Amino acid sequence: MALYILSDTHLSTGVGKPMDIFGSRWKDHDRKIVSNWKDSVTDNDTVIIGGDISWGISLDEAADDLRLIASLPGRKIFLRGNHDYWWNTLSKNRAFLSANDITNIEFLQNNAIERDGFVICGTRGWYSDSTNAPENADYEKIVAREALRLRMSLDASVGMHGERIVIFHFPPLFGDYICRELIDILHEYDIRRCFFGHIHGLYKIPATTVAEGIEFTLCSSDFLNFRPYRIVGS
């Protein structure tokens, strides 16, 4: 059994949104994901998808993408990204899975999941670059909400066994940006490793940055050449 992560799959089976407008690396990226996934992951493994899963703006539009992911080997854990407009309430998301007889997908939202020697916690986070954030977004309010959700996730991990790791969609630390509210909670719960996505097009930066005693690892699919990244014990 092994644990993998692959963020920002940006699938568009049902809506036809080609990703190669963002560079040649993205050409046929969905086929690369499927091929590399099948080459790496077994039915006994788990893959975390750290947000921006599908371009669909509703569950109906995202349905083919979710079914595609469900058809791939292993169990899957979904975290919401900023482009996951299809994401609905947990009850509606789970009802969709049930209606489609999908039993190998779980949602990471205000909870913790124990898997393969790890305890997986996380929340979406928020933009590290204010120039890209939605206009008139209330940064302080949103970050406070994300901090609460992170704390709820970590609290839910009490009593679980394994190394606690935290998954974000947005990096809580990147370049000169530090989301102090989230970083302080990581220290409070003695988290030593985090994984994030969202960042694209920067292929020569280090995969992992260490700051304040915490490792932050970039797992966007294009950065990983569309191959799931295996998380090994520290």
C-alpha positions in Angstrom: 0.0 0.0 0.0 1.3 3.5 -0.9 0.1 7.0 -0.8 0.4 9.4 -3.8 -0.6 13.0 -4.5 -1.3 14.7 -7.8 -2.8 18.1 -7.7 -4.5 20.2 -10.5 -5.5 17.5 -12.9 -7.7 20.1 -14.7 -9.7 17.5 -16.6 -12.4 18.6 -19.1 -13.9 15.4 -20.5 -17.4 16.9 -20.5 -16.7 20.5 -21.4 -13.8 20.4 -23.9 -11.4 22.9 -22.4 -7.9 22.2 -23.8 -5.0 23.0 -21.5 -2.3 23.3 -24.1 -3.1 27.0 -24.4 -1.0 27.2 -21.2 2.0 25.6 -22.9 3.1 22.5 -24.8 3.7 20.6 -21.6 -0.1 20.4 -21.2 -0.7 18.8 -24.7 -2.8 15.6 -24.2 -2.2 16.0 -20.5 -5.3 13.9 -19.6 -3.8 10.9 -21.5 -0.5 11.4 -19.7 -2.3 11.4 -16.4 -4.1 8.2 -17.2 -1.0 6.4 -18.5 1.3 7.5 -15.7 -1.3 6.8 -13.1 -1.8 3.2 -14.3 2.0 2.8 -14.5 2.5 3.9 -10.9 -0.6 3.2 -8.8 -2.1 -0.2 -7.8 -5.6 -1.0 -6.5 -4.2 -1.1 -3.0 -2.8 2.5 -3.1 -4.4 5.9 -2.4 -4.1 9.1 -4.5 -4.8 12.5 -3.1 -5.9 15.0 -5.7 -5.2 18.5 -4.2 -7.8 20.6 -6.0 -8.7 21.9 -9.5 -9.9 18.4 -10.4 -12.4 19.2 -13.2 -13.3 22.3 -15.3 -17.0 21.4 -15.0 -19.1 24.0 -13.4 -21.7 21.6 -12.1 -21.7 18.0 -11.0 -23.3 17.1 -14.4 -20.5 18.7 -16.3 -17.9 17.2 -14.0 -19.5 13.7 -14.1 -17.3 12.2 -16.9 -14.1 13.5 -15.2 -15.1 12.0 -11.8 -16.0 8.7 -13.5 -12.7 8.7 -15.3 -10.8 9.2 -12.0 -12.9 6.6 -10.3 -12.0 4.1 -13.0 -8.3 4.4 -12.3 -6.5 2.2 -9.8 -6.6 2.9 -6.1 -8.7 4.9 -3.7 -8.9 8.7 -4.2 -9.1 11.6 -1.8 -10.4 14.9 -3.2 -9.6 18.4 -1.8 -11.3 21.4 -3.3 -9.4 23.9 -5.5 -10.3 27.4 -6.7 -11.6 26.1 -10.1 -13.7 23.3 -8.7 -17.0 25.1 -9.3 -18.8 21.7 -9.6 -18.1 21.1 -5.9 -21.3 21.1 -4.0 -22.3 20.3 -0.4 -20.8 17.1 0.9 -24.2 15.5 1.0 -24.8 16.3 -2.7 -21.3 15.2 -3.7 -21.7 11.9 -1.8 -25.1 11.4 -3.3 -23.6 11.8 -6.8 -21.0 9.2 -6.0 -23.7 6.8 -4.6 -25.9 7.3 -7.7 -23.0 6.5 -9.9 -21.9 3.5 -7.8 -18.5 5.2 -7.1 -17.1 3.8 -3.9 -13.4 4.7 -4.1 -13.6 8.5 -3.7 -13.6 10.4 -0.4 -13.7 14.2 0.3 -11.2 16.0 2.5 -13.3 18.8 4.1 -13.3 19.6 7.8 -12.2 16.0 8.5 -9.1 13.8 8.6 -8.5 10.5 6.8 -6.2 7.7 8.0 -4.6 5.9 5.2 -1.4 3.9 4.5 0.5 4.9 7.6 -0.5 8.6 7.3 -3.2 10.8 8.7 -4.3 13.2 6.0 -5.6 16.7 7.0 -6.1 19.8 5.0 -8.0 22.7 3.6 -8.0 24.8 0.4 -6.2 27.9 1.7 -6.2 31.2 -0.2 -4.3 33.1 -2.9 -0.7 33.9 -2.2 -0.8 36.6 -4.9 -3.5 39.2 -4.3 -3.3 40.3 -7.9 -4.8 37.0 -9.0 -7.5 36.8 -6.3 -11.1 37.5 -7.2 -11.9 41.2 -7.1 -13.2 42.6 -3.8 -12.5 39.3 -2.0 -12.2 39.8 1.8 -8.7 38.3 2.4 -8.9 38.4 6.2 -12.4 36.8 6.3 -11.5 34.1 3.9 -8.2 33.3 5.6 -9.9 33.2 9.0 -12.4 30.6 7.6 -9.6 28.5 6.1 -7.8 28.6 9.4 -10.9 27.4 11.2 -11.3 24.6 8.6 -7.6 23.6 9.0 -8.1 23.4 12.8 -11.2 21.3 12.4 -9.4 18.9 10.2 -6.5 18.6 12.6 -8.8 18.2 15.6 -10.5 15.4 13.7 -7.2 13.6 13.5 -7.0 13.1 17.3 -6.8 9.4 18.1 -5.7 8.4 14.6 -2.4 6.7 14.0 0.4 7.7 11.6 2.3 10.7 10.5 0.0 13.7 10.2 0.5 15.6 6.9 -1.4 18.6 5.6 -2.7 19.1 2.1 -3.5 22.6 0.7 -4.5 23.7 -2.7 -3.0 27.2 -2.4 0.5 27.3 -0.9 0.5 28.8 2.6 4.1 29.8 2.0 5.6 30.6 -1.4 8.4 33.0 -2.2 8.1 36.0 0.0 4.5 35.2 0.9 3.6 33.7 4.3 0.0 33.1 5.5 0.9 33.5 9.1 -2.6 32.3 10.3 -2.2 28.9 8.7 1.5 28.5 9.5 0.9 29.2 13.2 -1.7 26.4 13.3 0.8 24.0 11.6 3.3 24.8 14.4 0.6 24.4 17.1 -0.1 20.9 15.9 3.5 20.1 15.2 3.1 19.5 11.5 6.3 18.9 9.6 5.2 18.2 6.0 2.7 19.9 3.7 1.8 19.4 0.1 0.2 21.9 -2.2 -0.8 22.7 -5.9 -2.1 25.7 -7.7 1.3 26.9 -9.0 1.9 26.3 -12.7 4.6 27.1 -15.2 7.5 27.2 -12.8 9.5 24.1 -13.7 13.0 25.0 -12.4 12.1 25.8 -8.8 12.9 23.3 -6.1 10.1 20.8 -5.5 10.4 21.1 -1.7 11.1 24.2 0.3 11.9 24.1 4.1 10.8 27.0 6.2 10.4 27.3 9.9 11.1 23.6 10.2 8.3 22.6 7.9 8.6 21.0 4.4 6.4 22.4 1.6 6.2 20.3 -1.5 4.7 21.4 -4.8 2.6 18.7 -6.5 0.8 20.4 -9.4 0.4 17.9 -12.2 2.4 19.8 -14.8 5.3 20.3 -12.3 5.2 16.5 -11.8 5.0 15.8 -15.5 1.5 14.4 -14.8 2.8 11.4 -12.8 1.5 10.9 -9.2 4.1 11.7 -6.6 4.6 9.0 -3.9 4.7 10.3 -0.4 7.0 8.3 1.7 7.5 8.3 5.5 9.7 10.9 7.0 
